[in-house]
């Protein structure tokens, strides 16, 4: 009988207190003003974010990407800040020294959302050094499958004049690929499939899964910059100058590729880099 009374009292205690609620991933209320700073995930993870003016670089690590960085230019939308690029959308809020990020991206055709909570490190200040100018892409390799161009990539290499070119010093934080198909007036940004870390240091793009039609097509490639941390300071790298490639496809589907110089003619219209 005493056991039943004890169990009854225990049940009353359990149901008398509210259930323990997990901390929500998105804080209530409006965001505070976004200010330049560096924000880190506590613990052993390398996840961090860097804000510089109206740019945010988000660095995060997992078994699929190992070392991924996405840079967005953000603006205030409602009670939070938002920005996007060809690969993802980033929203965030700032409350004191706390930065909460909603990161939406696509992996193997599936849209996923990652919530990251970071805390500002006041010891990381802005460098007085001038922004770094990124170098232009080079070593572009075209990939063929069954006689058709299905993909292309470019290697940043590991050294050039004694400098690392894998992003650790020059800070290539991404890449941009644009294509202007024959008969189309404007360039359109296309998805970059992946970035492979050193020792490969390669961007892979697959814009032509369905093959290319007969005619002349143009590619515009460049390296992307953004805010990052070097030697305990916030630095800024700038986008590289673009490089252009002309892809000529004959009636039999044979493709010839040619790199352009500084000023080209695109279907009768001159365009400078």
Secondary structure, 3 states (H helix, E strand, C coil): CHHHHHHHHHHHHHHHCCCCCCCCCCCCCCCCCCCCEEEECCCCCCCEEEEECCEEEEEECCCCCCCEEEEEECEEECCEEEEECCCEEEEEEEECCEEEEEEEEEECCEEEEEEEEEEECCCCEECCCCCEECCCCCCEEEEEECCEEEEEEEECCCEECCEECCCCCCCCCEEEEEEECCCCCCCEEECEEEEECCCCCEEEECCCCCCCCCEEEEEEEEEECEEEEECCEEEEEECCCCEEEEEEECCCCCEEEEECCCEEEECCEEEEC
